[in-house]
């Protein structure tokens, strides 16, 4: 029996052929793994499997590797030895038994690198399932995992300590539109602060006059026996009229009156 290095039909010179045979076995395993990823039902890739099997049985070498094209699609590349050289490669998309054409340029996948990535991803998944994030600390949105907050989320505790000094802020701090300024707040405080008011009273007999300007309220009572006039309106005897500014710190304008032939009692608060 021949002990040719390239002949798969015998065990070869194990002392000399072992590295080559090991590579062949690894290549066959890689091809099988790639074919299993094409589709769950291997019946759909029966023609390809039959072709590869015939090549193996005939002692024909072949290559099967995974490649990624310019669009990021993964393809299985198969090349069969025709006795002189390798035939042009045939490409199959994952899940398809129909040859296709990847978009150039293509990149050959290093199975060792992908195995290392799978091990790394598996470790990360185990950590995430255990509640441990892959990376601690603040990062960008694109590098963060999305989190959905529960609908019955309790209030988040906020802990702040220390002294905040507004003088430590440099530059200009702009208030939002409509925000109250210090002058406005001071004016409001002045108007809301209680102050001492001064009441006044005067009796007007058979003459004309007017109420003072700036009064918070005033009253005119006709205590005589004849009618008088207040702001061109008749004020009958025994009738009293009252005026109030209506709100805190509002004041009233001047109001003229005529007590000719009668007596008015005028009171006001300033």
Wavefront OBJ file of the C-alpha trace (Angstrom):
o trace
v 0.000 0.000 0.000
v 1.306 3.438 -0.896
v 2.334 5.788 1.868
v 1.889 8.950 -0.141
v 1.643 12.079 2.010
v -1.404 13.334 0.077
v -3.275 10.025 -0.012
v -6.212 9.904 2.415
v -6.848 6.199 1.813
v -4.009 4.999 4.057
v -2.524 5.975 7.393
v 0.732 7.122 5.825
v 4.049 7.302 7.575
v 2.831 8.368 10.973
v 6.217 9.604 11.960
v 6.407 11.912 8.952
v 2.742 12.467 7.978
v 1.221 13.283 11.354
v 1.304 17.119 11.015
v -0.257 16.921 7.538
v -2.886 14.417 8.612
v -3.771 16.570 11.641
v -4.311 19.595 9.422
v -6.475 17.549 7.066
v -8.646 16.338 9.951
v -8.995 19.859 11.277
v -9.972 21.103 7.812
v -12.575 18.367 7.464
v -14.002 19.237 10.898
v -14.172 22.953 9.959
v -16.019 22.060 6.745
v -18.505 19.892 8.633
v -19.140 22.632 11.156
v -19.677 25.179 8.364
v -22.066 22.859 6.524
v -24.096 22.306 9.700
v -24.612 26.062 9.900
v -26.050 26.243 6.380
v -29.396 24.718 7.323
v -30.831 22.448 10.004
v -32.094 19.941 7.404
v -28.986 18.475 5.766
v -31.131 16.961 3.013
v -31.086 20.341 1.258
v -27.274 20.194 0.911
v -27.203 16.544 -0.146
v -25.673 17.283 -3.595
v -22.800 19.221 -2.032
v -22.214 16.557 0.609
v -22.234 13.861 -2.051
v -19.697 15.825 -4.092
v -17.384 16.259 -1.118
v -17.805 12.606 -0.124
v -16.928 11.486 -3.635
v -13.875 13.709 -3.596
v -12.734 12.197 -0.296
v -13.354 8.636 -1.461
v -11.434 9.313 -4.661
v -8.498 10.605 -2.677
v -9.178 14.159 -3.920
v -8.210 16.981 -1.599
v -10.550 19.926 -0.891
v -10.737 23.064 1.209
v -13.754 24.492 3.052
v -13.449 27.809 4.872
v -15.747 30.587 6.022
v -15.427 34.070 4.558
v -17.163 37.428 5.102
v -17.875 39.677 2.123
v -17.995 43.474 1.883
v -21.665 43.480 2.977
v -20.881 41.550 6.151
v -22.539 38.327 4.881
v -20.940 35.011 5.856
v -20.227 32.506 3.061
v -18.859 28.952 2.912
v -16.028 28.734 0.365
v -15.407 25.240 -1.083
v -12.485 24.392 -3.407
v -11.920 20.839 -4.773
v -8.602 19.425 -6.015
v -8.891 18.224 -9.583
v -5.633 16.265 -9.578
v -3.536 19.139 -10.863
v -4.796 22.211 -9.069
v -7.807 23.469 -7.108
v -10.951 24.246 -9.079
v -12.337 27.823 -8.782
v -14.008 28.298 -5.385
v -17.759 27.836 -4.953
v -19.569 30.013 -2.405
v -22.746 29.255 -0.417
v -24.626 31.649 1.855
v -25.510 30.329 5.291
v -28.818 28.469 5.028
v -28.603 28.056 1.235
v -27.492 25.208 -1.007
v -27.442 27.406 -4.103
v -24.044 28.769 -5.157
v -23.728 32.532 -5.064
v -21.231 35.345 -5.480
v -19.994 37.290 -2.449
v -19.344 41.025 -2.766
v -15.633 41.732 -2.989
v -13.437 42.125 -1.125
v -13.823 39.023 1.043
v -12.159 38.344 4.385
v -11.177 34.859 5.487
v -12.322 33.995 8.999
v -9.708 32.833 11.466
v -11.461 30.085 13.457
v -9.094 30.558 16.394
v -10.063 34.234 16.702
v -13.773 33.411 16.516
v -13.359 30.705 19.144
v -11.708 33.207 21.459
v -14.582 35.647 20.875
v -17.153 32.945 21.612
v -15.398 32.134 24.900
v -15.298 35.846 25.788
v -18.982 36.373 24.926
v -19.942 33.283 26.925
v -18.111 34.620 29.980
v -19.836 37.978 29.600
v -23.260 36.339 29.318
v -22.622 34.352 32.488
v -21.683 37.572 34.305
v -24.763 39.403 33.015
v -27.076 36.560 34.025
v -25.519 36.698 37.482
v -26.289 40.422 37.672
v -22.739 41.628 37.059
v -22.293 44.112 34.187
v -19.605 43.493 31.599
v -17.994 46.859 32.357
v -18.387 48.988 35.465
v -18.634 52.764 35.462
v -20.248 55.382 33.248
v -20.012 54.954 29.494
v -21.688 56.186 26.309
v -25.260 55.327 25.287
v -24.059 53.145 22.410
v -21.913 51.080 24.794
v -24.594 50.768 27.480
v -27.240 48.099 27.993
v -30.859 49.375 27.787
v -32.732 49.105 31.080
v -36.510 49.101 31.597
v -37.578 50.592 34.949
v -40.376 48.760 36.737
v -43.834 50.385 36.662
v -43.993 50.235 40.491
v -40.565 51.812 40.917
v -40.138 53.461 44.309
v -38.581 56.872 44.669
v -34.851 56.885 43.995
v -32.866 57.988 47.054
v -30.873 61.157 46.551
v -28.026 61.878 48.918
v -26.302 65.248 48.756
v -24.096 66.781 51.366
v -21.796 69.709 51.785
v -22.205 73.447 51.289
v -23.188 74.958 47.959
v -21.755 78.459 47.519
v -23.228 80.482 44.652
v -20.128 82.684 44.617
v -18.069 79.730 43.406
v -19.904 79.785 40.050
v -18.031 81.646 37.331
v -19.583 83.334 34.326
v -23.165 84.473 33.847
v -26.061 82.459 35.221
v -29.154 83.121 33.094
v -32.588 82.710 34.631
v -35.298 80.990 32.596
v -37.840 83.165 30.786
v -40.427 84.544 33.209
v -38.377 83.837 36.329
v -38.834 86.327 39.165
v -35.901 88.659 39.797
v -34.725 89.975 43.140
v -36.369 93.358 42.473
v -39.719 91.690 41.740
v -39.514 89.531 44.847
v -38.616 92.571 46.962
v -41.604 94.485 45.575
v -43.924 91.586 46.375
v -42.483 91.296 49.858
v -43.048 95.015 50.428
v -46.662 94.789 49.350
v -47.332 91.744 51.508
v -45.673 93.148 54.620
v -48.122 94.538 57.181
v -47.919 98.299 57.738
v -49.628 100.764 60.113
v -52.532 102.673 58.437
v -53.773 106.090 59.594
v -57.541 106.760 59.789
v -58.886 110.291 59.256
v -62.310 111.968 59.836
v -63.630 115.411 58.938
v -67.064 117.090 59.145
v -67.993 119.224 56.157
v -70.855 121.697 56.736
v -72.522 123.656 53.946
v -69.459 123.638 51.644
v -67.681 121.679 48.911
v -64.611 119.461 49.121
v -62.894 116.319 47.921
v -61.502 113.105 49.336
v -57.681 112.873 49.625
v -55.691 111.130 46.889
v -53.977 107.836 47.695
v -56.514 106.697 50.316
v -56.969 102.953 50.799
v -60.650 103.465 51.555
v -63.075 106.282 52.435
v -66.685 106.859 53.479
v -69.067 109.819 53.030
v -72.160 110.029 55.281
v -74.887 112.669 54.733
v -75.903 113.406 58.353
v -77.806 116.612 57.503
v -81.462 117.175 56.599
v -81.000 117.960 52.885
v -79.531 116.086 49.943
v -75.944 116.649 48.824
v -73.879 115.822 45.751
v -71.030 113.262 45.470
v -69.250 113.058 42.121
v -72.313 114.658 40.410
v -74.632 112.067 41.983
v -77.304 112.983 44.597
v -76.591 111.710 48.114
v -79.886 111.846 50.058
v -79.999 112.772 53.744
v -79.249 109.850 56.032
v -77.383 107.867 53.335
v -73.729 106.731 53.606
v -71.498 105.575 50.762
v -68.273 103.570 51.184
v -65.323 103.032 48.813
v -62.567 100.464 49.202
v -59.502 99.998 46.984
v -60.302 96.288 46.837
v -56.847 94.743 47.381
v -53.874 95.084 49.623
v -51.945 98.308 48.955
v -54.332 99.489 46.208
v -55.318 103.160 46.553
v -58.219 105.359 45.446
v -58.293 108.495 43.323
v -59.828 111.821 44.367
v -63.654 112.042 44.629
v -65.305 115.514 44.802
v -68.470 116.256 46.794
v -70.848 119.215 47.559
v -72.401 119.520 51.044
v -74.084 122.879 50.426
v -77.226 123.084 52.613
v -76.362 119.920 54.558
v -73.597 118.205 56.557
v -71.213 115.448 55.406
v -68.996 113.318 57.659
v -66.020 112.097 55.582
v -63.663 109.372 56.883
v -60.687 107.726 55.147
v -57.616 105.589 55.750
v -54.171 106.463 54.418
l 1 2 3 4 5 6 7 8 9 10 11 12 13 14 15 16 17 18 19 20 21 22 23 24 25 26 27 28 29 30 31 32 33 34 35 36 37 38 39 40 41 42 43 44 45 46 47 48 49 50 51 52 53 54 55 56 57 58 59 60 61 62 63 64 65 66 67 68 69 70 71 72 73 74 75 76 77 78 79 80 81 82 83 84 85 86 87 88 89 90 91 92 93 94 95 96 97 98 99 100 101 102 103 104 105 106 107 108 109 110 111 112 113 114 115 116 117 118 119 120 121 122 123 124 125 126 127 128 129 130 131 132 133 134 135 136 137 138 139 140 141 142 143 144 145 146 147 148 149 150 151 152 153 154 155 156 157 158 159 160 161 162 163 164 165 166 167 168 169 170 171 172 173 174 175 176 177 178 179 180 181 182 183 184 185 186 187 188 189 190 191 192 193 194 195 196 197 198 199 200 201 202 203 204 205 206 207 208 209 210 211 212 213 214 215 216 217 218 219 220 221 222 223 224 225 226 227 228 229 230 231 232 233 234 235 236 237 238 239 240 241 242 243 244 245 246 247 248 249 250 251 252 253 254 255 256 257 258 259 260 261 262 263 264 265 266 267 268 269 270
